[in-house]
Structure formats: structure tokens, C-alpha cells
Amino acid sequence: MQGAVAVGEYSVPISVILSVLGLLVGIGLVVSLALTMGLSSYRYLKATQRSQVRSDVQNELLSRAFAPEPKWDEWVPTLSKTEQSVATELLAEYLRELDGSEADSLKQLGVALGIPDEARADLERGHTFVRLQALTWLIRLDDPDPYYAASYEPTTQAERAAVARLLFQTGQLDTPAAGVELLLDGATTEFSVFGQDTLYRLAREAPDAMFALAANRYEAWSDALLAQVLLVHGQLGTGIRTADVSWLTSNLEGDDEGVRAAAASALGSFGWRPELRDSRFLSRATADSSPRVRGAVYEMLGSWGDQEAVTILLYALVSEEDPRALVRGTNALVQRQDQIGRSGPAILGAAWEWSSEHASYDSVARGHTGATQG
Amino acid sequence: MHSTTHLAVTVFGAIGLFILAYYLVVNSYYLCLHILALFELRDDVREANWDEPFRRFASPFYPGIALVVPAYNEAATIEESVQSMLSLNYPELEVVVVNDGSTDATLKKLIERFELEEIEAEVPFEVPSEAIHGTYRSTRYEELLVVDKVNGGKSDALNAGIWLTEMSLFCAVDSDTLIDRDALLQIVKPFLKRPGTTVATGGVIRVANECSVRDGLVKDVNLPKTGLPGLQVMEYLRAFYSGRLGLNRLNGLILISGAFGLFRTDVVREIGGYRHDTITEDFDIIVRLHRYLTDEDREYTVDFVPEPVAWTEVPSSRRVLGRQRRRWFRGMVETVVTNRGMLFNPSYGRVGTVIFPFFVAAEMFGPLIEGLGYIILPLAWYFGVLSIEFFIVFFLLTTGFGIFLSWFGVFSEVWSFNRYEDPRQIGRLLWYGVLENFGYRQWKTIVAWQGLLEYFRGVDSWGVMERGGFSVENHEDN
């Protein structure tokens, strides 16, 4: 191989370049082979060790969990590192499923295994998912002390949600409203579903506080976050009695389609409010330019469920031109079919037949499942 | 004669330089992707270890998922497939089976097994598919819907399912795909993390040949003992653990496997669903999503999640594999040609300027250029242009680098989810990484050229996928 490559004042023979490249590839191959086989063998060894001890650890753990005096402090020091790791894995699995006195006993096992101390250390030094897992452990163990002891402040929405859930679950919040405040404080962008679910759990305990807070702050939120909060309200049912709902009605007439649809969902449990019965307001809502929003408004009217709301719904559906919105409306109407006259179904044609038949099959299949389970 | 030799030297010299430069650029791209994939995998493993402290089945905010299952002449396996899909672990699930004009007993078997009854009402909205004969509901399973329609191909069947579901997400699956019981809980994670912006996610497809299957689930993971499926295990690992993870790191995933992908139903409806005139609908739909959402100036992500796993049986004969790969290649060419406006187009961001062009250079032109090289080499040698020493060193270098990249994929597997636990299986996988460079790789270049010729000839058939069936464990209830 003749020839050379000029680099500035120097010339490097091609054979030298190829040799260096060959050496690099060769080293890469040797290193990756050694790493892959070494790691595979190590993990295989560990997995084998774990499977060998798993059954014994599980039996002992369960028998102690149901004993009046589990004596975890005596048992844990007798376990090897592998056995302790298996016990930790089993503990996570059982705490996910169990409640009551068995769970309380298992939580003491967590303390004996040193999980709270580890969680505190992880909160101070870990990556975000390590910190989240530490908070998950503290929630499982109902133990907020390591959180207080650690020099740690949540930095992401998910961490804020986990902290709020920990403090709420362990009764550390002065009021549930403080949890809502903690979760929504500084929040401008959307939550994950975990965060949204946490907000819902907190808001169930303090619906009025949540309502008031949202009414005051919603203008600072992104459309996505506002829609999430509105959907949480939609799930809260009729817990809110005294508040002014004008911020909800104004959102039903806002710019963002997702916010309008979520506002309709939130208003589903406010049908008894006289200000919502204004015919001009309902005419505007049922004539929204978006089929998605109209569909949500139909569901809102269906969930109100009184004769007046059902009549408005029926009239709106007669002139509905979007087939999907129409089916959402007939799905809602089918739930109230005892309140409409005989002419209703005929006017609505195929959409009504479709919704009606699907509703009956839902009912038949549910009955079958119920009968089987019963 | 002198001038002919001179011309040959000039031409072969230019081609040689081009191929050298091409290899350098493409392999640098692959190396970057593999390194990015490692970082992405590290984050994914950390995230997978976080067990969110809430009861998923009690949350009202989990998005509903419809499994849309196109079925054409699947009478032999449809009952077990649907039964296993109905038992997947997910809070709000619907299974929509679309019988795409089967000529066998697919529909009859479904009716009998799941106690289906026909809905008398007509579908009250337009569905962009071939005519629908009827829709069926089960009297036992509330979450099952069966659609019977005129044959129109896979895309057409998927569209029927997408238009008939009311779930906010749908998962496109092949009826012969086996899905891990918790796979939906995993693949939905990006939608839970970023509910407003995630539009599609894809999971890992693994090779099920020689794995043991019970009740529609893979129980024991075994590496195929025969060469061809084994080589494909290696290819799948490299594609998923390196290629897609790396692209995901760049937020530039442009392919989600048609065998297992999760999508926002409303957004796919907005782009008109799957195109009927394409044979690689999975590639086409992602590229069109990128194009549409960028044109609309909407914030979005397309994600790859390495933990959820679906299993598929890969071809074990060269004839069937060749047919499958020719179809993949001509589908890829067709999608690239259709969306050529995205190439080097800065208005499509990173996807238009970097990812799509590199994808085309590496995946489309790569095997074609390599195939051309196998023709030019003997000619260059004949004209005395080729230095045999240089050729041998070049071949060893490129092959060695190819093996290194394949082993990178195996390392990622061992480091992360380690489904092949036995180190002897890993050793065999590494060996397949070597073996594929001698014969298999060269054969694939021929297949690529055949696929290109088929594209120019306007071939649009799918061809028949012949499967040997899974290794099923009989489960006897005591």
C-alpha cells in the first residue's frame, strides 16, 4: 500500500493510518467482547443466586408478616446481601397490593432493612428518578421523616407531586388545601398523569379550596395545565357548593378547544346552578364551532340529566351535522332514554340506533361478567 | 488500450474515493447514534426503575387504549391471539379485531368463541375503508368489537378500526404478535409523562422463534438455534437498541414498527389515517406525522420505549425472508420518494436537515452502494486498479467496525433488560454478529437491488408470509 496523506508540513503514510484504525477497531472489539461477556456472566450469577434464595425468603417473610410478633430486627441481620435484596424486592411487591395490618407489619420490615436511611441519602445525592424512587419508598412506608431530615427540595413537577402525595398520605399537611397549594405553587406547564392523579386525590379532600385556588390563578396557567385542572374538577362530582362558577363558564367560551371541552366536563356536576340554565349561554355552548367541544357539551347536558337539560340536548342533536359529535350526544342521551318521548329516537336515526345497541351490549356483557364474578 | 486503462483507472479511482468517503460518513453517523443510544438507554433504565406510587387501575386519568388488530385468514390462531389480548394488563382497554375479508373461518371462529352478535344499526359515520359488512359485539366481553369488511389490505383494516374506536389512543398490532402482559403499561408511559404533546410511541420487537409460549404469552426466552432466525435476532437488537434509541435521543424517531406502536387516535384521523397505496404503512405514517405536525407548527414528540416487548415469528427460510425484505426495501423507497420534500428542508427541523437525509444515505443507499462495490471490485482488479492489500485491509476494517456496532447492541441488551439471561446465549448472539458479515450481509445487498427493481416495475404485492407457528406449551388446569 503506497501513498501518503499530507497533514500540514508532515505526510503520513496510508499504511500507518490504516494500522492505527485497525488497532482502534481491534481494541474496541476486544473491550466490547470482554465487557459484554463479563457483564452477562455477572448478571447470570446474581440472578441464579437470587432465584435460589427467593423461595425461602418469601416463605419466611410471609410467615413473619402474619405472626403477632414478626421480629424483623432479629431476622434481617441474619440475611445475606442477596437475601436482603430479594426481601426488598418482595416488600415492594406486597406493599403495592396490601393494606391494613399486614401492610403495617411489612412497613416495619422496610425500616429493619434500612430503606428509610437509604432513601434519605438518595434524596440528597441521586438523579431525578433515584429521588423519585426514594419518595416512592417513603410513601409506601408511610414515613416522612427522612424527607424532613434530608437537605432536599423537589425540582420537577413529578417530584413535587410525589412530595405532596407523601405529606398528604402521612397526615403532615395542616389542611388538604396546603397540598393543593404545594402542587400548584409555581406550576405553569402540564402535569404528568401521576401529577394530575395526585392533584385529584388532594382535591377530593378539599374541593372548595382547590376550586378557589384555580379560580384565582387559572389565567397564569398554560392551556394544557388549565385543561388538566378542569378535568380534575370534572371528576370531583358535586362536592363544591358555594363557589362562583363564572371562571368555568368563561373558559367554556375561551379560545382553546381543549380548554373549552374540559370546561364542559367540569361543568357536568354543576347543573343545579341557575346561572348555567341561561338559555343564551346554553345556545352558545351547543353551537360551538368545534365538534369536539359540542360533544363535551352534550355529555355535560346528559350528566345534568333533568328533563330540561335532556330536552335541550335532544333539540341540539336534531340539528347536529358532525356525525362524531352526534354519536357522543346520542351516547349521552341513551343514558336518559326514559326521559324522552317516542319521537326522539326516530329523529336521530342511525346514531341513536348505534348508541342504543352498544349500550345494551355493554349492559349484557357487564351482567355476564358480574354473574361470573359473583 | 492505454486510453481505456487510463479511463478505467480514473473511473474506478473516483468511485473508490466516493465509496471511502461514503463509508467514513455513514459509519461516523452510526457510531454517533450508538453512543447517543447508550445515554438514552441509561435514562430509560433509570426511569423504568421508578415505580410510580399510585394505583393505576383506580386513576380516572389513564388514557383508554384500543388494540386494533387486522386479521386476514388467521383462523388457525385468531382465538388464542384475541384471548391473550383481552387478558393484557391495562386499566381501560378495547380490542378491535378487523376481519379484512378473510376467505377462511376467521370470523366464524370469533363469533363462536366470543359469543358475538351482529349490531343491526349501520355505522353512523363515514369510515375511510372498504365497505363494512357488519360490526359485532360480544355478550361476554364488553371490551371486544369485531368489524367484518371487504378485503382492502392492512392499512385499510387499520383505518376501519381507528375510525370505529372511541379510545383516545390506539395500538396497531399484528394478529400474530404476542404482547407481554404489562407491555401496554410500559408503552403508554410517554403519553402519561407528556399527555399533551406525545403523539406516538413504539416498543421493542423481539424474535419469538423457539421461545416457549403459554396462554398467548412468551414464558421462556430462547435464542433460535438455526442460523437465519438467529441472525435476525442480532439485526433486531441492533436496530432497536442502537438505531431507534439514538434517534429518540435526538427526538427524531422516524420509524415505529407496525407490529407494535401506540398512537393518538385523533391526530392519526386528522392526517387521514394510514395510506392505502403503501406497503410499509408503519414507516409512512410516522414520516407523515412529522410532516403534518411540523407544517401545523404544533409541539409534539414521537418516542421509543425500550422496555415494552412484543414478540413476532421471523422467517426461517431464505425465500420468505427475501420476499419480506424486498417488500420492506421497495416500501422504504416509495415513502422516501413521496416525502422527498422533507429532505434537507430546514422547515422540518432536525428531522429534515439531519435525520431523514442520513437515514436515506445509510438505509436506502447503503446496501445499494455496497452491492455495487461487489461488482466493481473484480472489475477494478481486472484492470489492475485494485490493490489487493488495500482491499483486504479495507474489508477487515469495515467488517470489524460492523461487528463492533453489532456487539454494541448486544452489550446494550445485557446492560439493560437482559432478556437472554444465559451467557451462552449471549456468546451465540455475539457469534451471529460476526457471522452476518460473511454471506448474509452480501445477500441482503442483492435483495435491496431486487427491491429497487421491483419498485421501478411498480410491484405492489405483499407476498405471503409463511410461519411455522410458535412453540406452544400445553397448559393443563388441575
Contacts between the chains, C-beta under 8 A, distances in Angstrom:
chain1	res1	chain2	res2	distance
A	1	B	387	6.0
A	1	B	389	5.2
A	1	B	390	5.1
A	1	B	393	7.1
A	14	B	390	7.8
A	18	B	393	5.0
A	18	B	394	7.9
A	18	B	397	6.9
A	21	B	397	5.7
A	22	B	393	6.9
A	22	B	396	6.9
A	22	B	397	5.9
A	22	B	400	7.4
A	25	B	397	6.1
A	25	B	400	4.2
A	25	B	401	5.4
A	25	B	404	6.2
A	26	B	400	6.9
A	28	B	404	4.7
A	29	B	400	6.1
A	29	B	403	6.3
A	29	B	404	5.5
A	29	B	407	7.0
A	32	B	404	6.2
A	32	B	407	4.4
A	32	B	408	6.4
A	32	B	411	5.8
A	33	B	407	6.6
A	33	B	430	6.6
A	35	B	411	6.1
A	36	B	407	6.2
A	36	B	410	5.5
A	36	B	411	4.5
A	36	B	414	5.6
A	36	B	426	6.4
A	36	B	430	6.5
A	37	B	423	6.3
A	37	B	426	6.6
A	37	B	427	6.6
A	37	B	430	7.5
A	39	B	411	7.4
A	39	B	414	5.1
A	39	B	415	6.3
A	40	B	414	4.7
A	40	B	418	7.5
A	40	B	423	4.3
A	40	B	426	4.2
A	41	B	423	4.7
A	43	B	414	6.8
A	43	B	418	5.6
A	43	B	421	7.2
A	44	B	421	5.8
A	44	B	422	6.4
A	44	B	423	5.3
A	47	B	421	5.9
A	92	B	51	6.7
A	96	B	51	7.4
A	127	B	46	6.0
A	129	B	43	8.0
A	129	B	46	4.2
A	129	B	47	5.3
A	129	B	49	6.6
A	129	B	50	4.7
A	130	B	46	7.0
A	132	B	50	4.8
A	133	B	49	6.2
A	133	B	50	5.0
A	133	B	51	6.9
A	135	B	53	7.4
A	136	B	50	6.8
A	136	B	51	5.5
A	136	B	52	7.1
A	136	B	53	4.4
A	139	B	53	4.3
A	140	B	53	6.6
A	162	B	53	6.8
A	165	B	53	6.4
A	165	B	54	7.4
A	190	B	194	7.4
A	190	B	195	6.4
A	190	B	196	5.1
A	192	B	192	5.7
A	192	B	193	4.9
A	192	B	194	7.5
A	192	B	195	7.3
A	193	B	59	6.9
A	193	B	61	4.9
A	193	B	62	6.5
A	193	B	63	7.9
A	193	B	191	7.9
A	193	B	192	4.1
A	193	B	193	7.9
A	193	B	195	6.2
A	194	B	52	4.9
A	194	B	54	5.9
A	194	B	192	6.9
A	196	B	61	5.0
A	196	B	195	7.8
A	197	B	54	5.3
A	197	B	59	4.5
A	197	B	60	7.9
A	197	B	61	5.5
A	198	B	54	7.1
A	200	B	59	7.9
A	200	B	60	7.1
A	200	B	61	7.2
A	201	B	54	7.9
A	224	B	195	7.7
A	224	B	196	4.1
A	227	B	196	8.0
A	228	B	195	7.7
A	231	B	61	7.2
A	235	B	60	5.1
A	258	B	196	7.9
A	323	B	124	5.8
A	323	B	125	3.5
A	323	B	126	7.1
A	324	B	125	6.0
A	326	B	124	7.1
A	327	B	124	5.8
A	327	B	125	6.8
A	349	B	124	7.5
A	350	B	121	5.8
A	350	B	122	5.0
A	350	B	123	7.9
A	350	B	124	4.1
A	351	B	124	4.3
A	353	B	120	7.1
A	353	B	121	3.5
A	353	B	122	7.7
A	353	B	124	7.8
A	354	B	119	7.3
A	354	B	121	4.3
A	354	B	122	7.5
A	354	B	123	7.1
A	354	B	124	4.8
A	356	B	121	7.6
A	357	B	119	5.1
A	357	B	120	6.5
A	357	B	121	5.3
A	357	B	137	7.7
A	358	B	119	7.2
A	358	B	137	6.9
A	361	B	117	7.4
A	361	B	119	7.7
A	361	B	137	3.9
A	361	B	138	7.6
A	361	B	139	7.0
A	361	B	142	7.5
A	362	B	142	5.5
A	364	B	139	5.1
A	365	B	137	7.5
A	365	B	138	6.2
A	365	B	139	6.0
A	365	B	140	6.1
A	365	B	141	6.1
A	365	B	142	3.7
A	366	B	142	5.8
A	368	B	139	6.2
A	368	B	140	5.3
A	369	B	140	7.7
A	369	B	142	6.9
